[in-house]
Amino acid sequence: DIQLTQSPSFLSASVGDRVTITCRASQGINSYLAWYQQQPGKAPKLLIYAASSLQSGVPSRFSGSGSGTEFTLTISSLQPEDFATYYCQQLNSYPHSFGQGTKLEIK
Amino acid sequence: EIQLLESGGDLVQPGGSLRLSCAASEFTFNTFAMNWVRQAPGKGLEWVSSISGGGGRIDYADSVRGRFTISRDNSKNTLYLQMNSLRVDDTGLYYCAKSALGTFYYGMDVWGQGTTVTV
């Protein structure tokens, strides 16, 4: 099974900051990686699919990159509504594992 | 608006069974793969199972294989998860989610609000 490791697990930042979250896969997953945002008490929301494609309706301050085993999610200028937990998920092979999550908190 | 509405969650004793349902609306249900994802209280997301649009391809997490069965009734636009031999560690919020772009490869773009299973 493919393991996904996100770093950091916790991140403290301020409005306007640029932040990057990394997701590393235990083996190559081509570009079959998605990123989700989950607000407390809400269902996850798809942000990025195929490693770098922005889901419709998602603000352009979100971007994704990477292929193979290392991927990043970047938020170019944090907004108050971006403070949430972020998950990566690989869809290259079953089981379609998730990373452990990165909680982004307000500094 | 595309919607997914889960139901069937309940409090059940270990070893018991439940069937979750997910009613889909406002999209061509039989052309999209569907998924179940769960989240234990205070924990992260765990993929549980997926089924292709026609139902011919099915996969399960190792933690539920042999105990859970995913199915769909395309005539009723409904996804199911039959859960048998439930264990305490099956407790959580169970989400139904639609695969993006029809296939498994591009993530899940529509999620229900979840239904709570307590074992």
Interface residues (C-beta under 8 A of the other chain):
Chain A: D1 Y32 A34 Y36 Q38 A43 P44 K45 L46 I48 Y49 A50 S53 Q55 Y87 Q89 L91 N92 Y94 P95 H96 S97 F98 G99 Q100 G101
Chain B: N35 V37 G44 L45 E46 W47 S50 D59 Y60 A61 D62 Y95 A97 A100 L101 F104 Y105 Y106 G107 M108 D109 W111 G112 Q113 G114
